Amino acid sequence: MSGSHGDPWPSAAVLPRLGVVVIGRNEGERLRRCLLSVLGRARPVVYVDSGSTDGSVALATSLGAAVCLLDMRRPFTAARARNEGMRCVGEIDPEVGAIQFVDGDCEVVPGWLDAAACFLAATPNVAAVCGRRRERHPERSIYNRLCDMEWNTPVGEAKACGGDVAIRFAALRQAGGYRDDLIAGEEPELCIRLRAKGWHIWRLDAEMTLHDASMTRFGQWWRRTTRAGYAYAQGAHLHGAPPERHWVRESRSALAWGLLLPVIILTLAILTGPAAFVVLLLYPLQAVRLFAKARGKWRARAASAAFLVVGKFAEAAGQIKFFTHRLAGTRGRLIEYK
């Protein structure tokens, strides 16, 4: 990974031209921050709007972004929005070498776009590169802090990326883009198909984006976790076979803790009496086990352990929702938490 003069990165002359795709709906001031963080630093910048009613389209246009409008007569997914953005970028500038995808509630950190372009130029076998996404206001709620902890993933080669990621355009087209029908988990699913074609995914030890979850209520966290459970079930359905075994363990864990064990306890209580409820002690014991395994400050470890256990019930609800849709032959709609 060296340039023509022995530098650690290639020269600007060989860097891939980087475009940006921002997706969002009714993000308000968050969208302004997002667009201002990339305009003038990449070309083209495309904003894909999904039926906003807060003036987001006018705002993006006034700031100088190209705007694409999703046809809301079809079910909305973030995957659809990203694919539409990819198409728009290709039409505006066919010479773009990579696309930085970013959600409209995020702000790209100064220096990240250059770091991503340099890394892709220096590592031709890497399709997608991401960095550290941080929560803008982790101090405002336990739910925001949980998000910030969730995104602190290991540095180096990775199996998957998140919604904020720079992807080589050629690799994205080779894989066929994102799957439009996924209401969540579309990024790890894309990464499976990229890796199947010989590409690699990488996580840099670099700041990438600031995210504004704005989660202050338990109900918001519950819906977001339900969506994760739905994604686990759908991902396991699509790629659960060896060698990937995609989200099989997560799906089984959600069903075991969030559905099967409660049913067993209730059945035992009906058959043998209230003494069966002693089995409920398995839940706090599991929280203690997760607390012992975690690293960091004890308060963060305790919160993470407790919400991981409670979250199994929300994940199980998401699993049930997926299987219900599949049996009925219907398509799931986005589960929003904002």
N, C-alpha and C positions, 0 to 999 in steps of 0.2 A: 504494500500500500504506500507507494512513494511516487512523487511527482517527477518531472523531467530533471530536476536539479537536486534530487535527494530529499526534498521536503516530504513531510508525513502525508500530505494530501496532494491530489492532482492540481495542476494549474487551472485557472478559471476557464481557459480555452477548451478544456476537455470535460468540464462539468456538464451534466445533463440539464437541459432547460427545464425549469420546474414551474408547473402550474399549480393552482390551488383550487380545491372544491370545498366550499362551505355549505353545509346543509342546516336548515332550521325552520322553525315555525314559532312566531310570536315570541321571539327572544328579546325584543326591545333593546335596552342599553347594552345587554350582553352581545348582541349582534354587532352593534357599532364598535365595541372594543375588539371583537374578533376580526372584522374587516380591516380596521385601521392597523392591526398587527401584521397584516400580510400585504396590503396594497402598497405598491411601490417596491416591494421586496421580491415579487414573483409575477410572472405573466403567463397566461391570463389568470385572473381571479374570477371564479364563477360562483355565484350564490344560487343555490337551488331552494326555492321556497315551496313549502307544503301547505298552502292554504292559509297563510297568515292573515289576520284581520287587524293588526296593530301598526300598519304602515311599514312593515319590514321591507317590502318590495321597493317602495319609494325611497327609503333610507339607503338601501344597497345601490340603487341606481344613482342617487345623488352623490354617493361616495366614489363612484366610478367602477363598480363591479358589474360584470355581465350577469344578467339575471335569467334563470330558467324557471319556469313554473310547472310544477307537477300537475298532471291531470288527476284531480281529486275524485273523479268518477270511479277510479280504480282504487282498491285498498292501498293506503299509504304504508310504506315501510322506509326505514332509513336506507336499506339496501337499494330500493328503487331510486331514491334521491341521489345516492352516490353514483349509480349507473348513469342516470341522466346527466349528472355533472361531468362524468367521464366523457360522455358523448359530446357534450357542449364544448369541453376543452379541445377535443380532437377536431371539431369543426372550426373552432376559432384559430387554433395553431397546431397543424399536423406534426410540427417538428418538436413538440413537447416530449421530453424524455421521461419525466416522472411527474406524479401528481401527489401533492400533500393534501390529504383529506383531513378536515377538521370540523367538529361540530360547532354550531353557532353559539353555544354557551361556553365556548373556550376561547382563550387568547393565546396566540403563538408567541413563545418567548423569543426575544431578540437573539439572533445567532443560530437558532435551530434550523432554519431553512438552509443556510449555508452548510451547516454540519451534516444535514441529511443528504444534500446534493453531493458533497465531497465523499461521504461514505459510499454512496451508490456508485460514484465514478471509480472509486478505489477497489470495490468488491463486486465485480461483474456477475458473480453467482448469487448475489443477494437480491431478492425481489422487493422486500419490504423492510423498512427500518423505522423504529420508533424510539422515543426517549421516555423521560419521566413526566408523566402527567400528575399534576398536583391539584388539590382542591384549593380554591381561592380563599375560602373562609372556613377552615376546619374548626375554628373555635366557636362557631355560631351554633353548632348542634352536634350531638353524638353521631347523627346520621352522616353529616358531612365528614366527620373524622373517620368513620368507617370507610367511606369512599376513598379518602386519601390513603388509608392503609391498604385497601384492595389493589390500588394501582402501583404499589411499590413492589414491582416484579423483579426477578433476577436479571442482571446484566449479562449480555452475551447472546449466543444463539438461542432462539426461542421457538416454541411450537406455534405461537400465535401472537397477534397484535390486537390493539383495540381500535376504536373509531378514529383516533388521531394517529395517522401513519403516512409516511411517504412511500409510494409504491411505484416501481418501474412500470411505465405505460405498456411496454411490450409484454411484460409478464402478466399484467392485468388483462390485456386482451387475449393472451394465450390461454389463460384460465377461464375466460368467458365472463369476467366481471363478478360482481356479487350476485347471490341468489335473491331475486326480487321477492320471493314468497316468505322469507324468514323475517319474523317480527323482532327477533333479537338473536345475538350470537352469530351474525353474518360474517364478522371479521375472522374468528377462528375457523369457520367453515371454509372461507376463501383460502385461508392459509393451508388447510389440508390439501386443497386442489393444487395450490402453488407448489407445495413440497412434493406432491406426487409427480410433478413435472420437472423435478430436479432443482427447484429454487430453494433458497434459504431465507429465513426470517431472522432479524437481528434487533436486539435492544441495546441501545447505547447508554453509557453512563453520562447522560447529558439532560439538561432541563429542556422540555419540549413545549408543554402547554399548561395554562392555568384554567381549571374547570370551575364552573359555578353551579353546583348541584342545587343549591337553594332548597335543601330538604330540612324542614323544621318540624315535621309532624310524623308520628308513627305510621299513619296511613300511607304517606308517600313512600316510606321505606318498605312497607309491606307490599305495595304494588310493584315497586322495583324488584324486590326479591321474588315475587310471584312470576314476573317476567323472566327472571333468571331460571326459575324452575321450568318454565315453558321451553326456554332455549335448550336446557339440558335434555329434555325429552325429545325435542325435535332433532337436536344434534346427534343423540344416540340412535335415533331412528334412521338418520341418513348415513352415518359413518360409524355405527357401533360395532361393526364386524372387525376382526383382526385385519391388519396390524394396528389400526388407529385406536380402536375401542374408544372413540370420541365421546366423552362425557357419560360413559356407561357407569363408572364408579359414582359420579356425582348424582346421576339419576337414581341409582339404587339406594344411595344413602338418603336422599330426600324421601323416597317412598318408604324406606324402612323406618326412619325416625319420625316422619311427618304423617304417615298413614298406617302402616302395618302394625307398629308397636302400640299406638293408641287403640286400634281395633282389638288387638290381643288383650290389652289391659281391660278394656270395657267388657269383652267377652268373659274373661276370667272373673270379673267383678259380678257379672250376672249369674255365673254358674257357681261361684264359691263364696261370694260375699265381699264386703268392703275391704277385707284384708288384702285383696289382690292389688289395691291401689298402691301398695308399698313398692310395686314395680316402677312407679313413677320416679322413684329415686334414681333411676338410670339417667334421667335427664340432667340433674345437677352433677352427677358423677361424670357425665360426659363433658360438661362445662369445665369441671376441674381438670380433666385430662387435657382438654384443649388449651386451658390456661397454662398448664405445665409445659406444653410443647411450644407455646408462642414465645417470641422474643420481644424485648422492648420494655417500656415502663409498665408497671403493674396495672395501672388504671386502664391503659390501652389494651393490655392483654385480657383483663377481666371483661371489658366491654365487648371485645371481639369474640371471646369465648361464649358469652351470654347470647349475643345476637346470632352467632353461628347456630346455636342450638335452637333458638326460637325461629330462626329463619327456615329451618327444615319444614315447618308447617306451611309457610308461605310457598316454599319450593314445591312441596307436595301438591298444593292447590294449583300451581302452574302446570305440574305434570298432569293432573286430572283434567285440566282445561284442554291441554294438547290432545290427550287420548279421546276426550269427548268430541273435539272437532274432527279428529281422524275417523272415528266411528261414524260420525254423522256425515262425513264427506264434505265438511265446510272448511273454510280458510279462516285462520285466526286473524284478529285485528290487533293493531298495536296496543300494548298495555302501557299507558302513559302514567308517570308519577308526578308531573308538574301541572 
